[in-house]
């Protein structure tokens, strides 16, 4: 598929879903980014700086939804053809977030929080205007403080969980799902399983609990 045809198809796709899902800004952001891709395709003098900013946003959001992944596949190929130095495909499309297999449970809660904080930091560097990443930095930093504090009361654990859940439902990013999942595992470890929403409680209730630090 030609890049312009691909971009036009994605503009229609994101535009339709953005109208149907106004509470999730990820679709409007996808529309804006697909429209930017069209602009760059039609521009005769797209600068390396413009291309770099564009592909940075694409990389940070590449696994937000299947539509975003489709956008990433096409945009990566197109930007690469323009001579801009980009990560090799294996690195660019490396899995986002924490391991999804048994390795997850071999990490401590502190390691979970630190890895996720690093992911949010990197995504914020590439896409600083999106609250998905700045909020992620704030939540994971707060979580690290609570882990290192060792003794936590119910109100502060509940506030952390509610904040993470709200962001996960709003931003639809794998890093946010992993954040809620591992905060839930940690909450179970410190005796607050009852604070975890039912869907995540079911996921962690029979899982091995990680060490805290």
Secondary structure, DSSP 4 states (H G I P E B T S, - for coil): --HHHHHHHHHHHHHHHHHH-TT-HHHHHHHHHHHHHHHHHH-SS--HHHHHHHHHHHHHTTTSSHHHHHHHHHHHHHHHHTT-----HHHHTPPPSS-SSGGGGGS-HHHHHHHHHHHHHHHHHH-TT-HHHHHHHHHHHHHHHHHHH----HHHHHHHHHHHHHHHHHH--HHHHHHHHHHHHHHHHTT-GGGS-HHHHHHHTTSPPPP--
